[in-house]
Every structure is written in structure tokens, then in C-alpha cells.
Amino acid sequence: MTVIGITCLQEHEHGQVFLPETYFRAVERAGGIPVLLPPLSPGLGVGRLVELVDGILLAGGGDVDPVFFGEEPLPDTGVITPERDLFEIALVRRALHAGRPVLGICRGMQVLNIAAGGDIHQDVSRAGARIKHYQEAPRWHPTHRLQVRHGSLLARTLGDGALRVNSLHHQAVRRLAPGLSVSARAEDGIIEAIEGNGPAFVLGVQFHPEAMYERQPLFLNLFAALVGAAQRAWNENPLPETASRKQTVP
């Protein structure tokens, strides 16, 4: 079975690290084994985690500290979790170097872009947003439309053309990192999805498919694509550690 490591949300006031159930249920429904990844201190432990999993899912959550893309915090910036930022940026860099499949959701897409050398808008209002990007509606409800780029990985996963999605973010990708390209934009030009230009499965979406897939099964395709890519990558180039681990799985 294919093991997908999922990063966790962090809350400092009560010392909690947690994950909404919808994330690991989506991976489970897609045929993967979800394993939660707490925000470890960057170092050898991060590399070991990348060896132990077949793919990485970067969950959503709070804002990224602007220090990681060379800016001072503006009044729009919300709650930050520096330990999580450090861990996830290190994790993404290791995963990309190792060719591990990566799927980033909302904040996860922003972390993916920052870790690869890009940056983000601290608030969509500073990017000229003209539509509502933080909905006041149930999380499962798609509230705005985006346009998927023809021929992209996202198009092969969810289909070409217009797609309605939910929207629960106030930050957004600004300068795209080298090696990444835009997969989709909202009608006001805000980047809604990015993907890698190389052979590895690298995809980030600004919306929350884990909140929609039960009512709109199309969005489960994102998790199935991650699990499938992770399985293919392992079949083509298994590491000794993961090969040994898989032989012990009943």
C-alpha cells in the first residue's frame, strides 16, 4: 500500500498539533495509507520522513511568516506558526529533490511555491482581487469559477476549462518559483493552481478539495492522482528503506 505523509496544523495557545479528518479520509478513500507528519525541527529527521513516505500532502492552515520570502509582515497577515513553516519548507525541498510526489492544498500550495523559490501576496487585496476569495458559505460549497489551463496536469486530473471551487484564503501566489507554472486562475487573475514542469507529480491548488469530494466526487481525483503517482514512483525507483518497509506490510 502507498503511504502518504500529511502535514499537520499547529496551534500554540494550547500546544496542539492536529489535522481535520477530511484530509486523511480523502487519502484513505483514494487508496492510500495516510500518516500524519508533525512539525519536527528541521534536520536529519525531515530527510528520514521523506524516505519513509511515498508522497506528501501539504494541508491548509494559517499564514506563512513573510520572513521566509524576504518581507516584513503587513497588517493583513494573520496567525503564523514558525515551527510549521520551517518544517514544511524543509520537507518540500527534500521531497522535490528526492522526486517525491507532492500535493499542496491552500496554504500548502503557497508553501510549495515559497520552498521552491517563489513568493506570495500577503493579502489578495494587494493583488487586485475583484471577487470574494474567503467565502461565507459551507466549506463544501463552490463559490467562484476558475479557468484550468489546457494540457496541464490539473486539466488531466480534473478536466479542461471552467471549474467551480470553494475559496477559503486571503493570501495567494505572486512570483512563481523556477520550475513551476500556473495551472489555473480565477476570473480576477488570482493564481488558483500551480504545477511542476518536470516529470514528477508536483501540484498545488488554492481551493480545498478535501471539503468537496464527498458531494462532488470529481475532486477525489486529486488525491487519487497523488496516490497513483506515488505508487508509480516507488515501482520505478524504490529506496532500500521503503522497499524493506513495504515487504513487511501484510
FENLINUR-V349163 format. One record per helix or strand of 2 or more residues. SS is the DSSP state (H for helix, E for strand). FROM is the first residue (numbers start at 0). TO is the last residue. If there is no record, write none. Layout:
BEGIN
SS/FROM/TO + SS/FROM/TO
END
This chain:
BEGIN
E/1/6 + E/8/10 + E/15/17 + H/20/28 + E/31/36 + H/43/51 + E/54/57 + H/65/68 + H/81/97 + E/100/104 + H/106/114 + E/119/120 + H/123/126 + E/143/147 + H/152/157 + E/160/164 + E/171/172 + E/179/185 + E/190/195 + E/201/204 + H/208/210 + H/216/235 + H/239/246
END
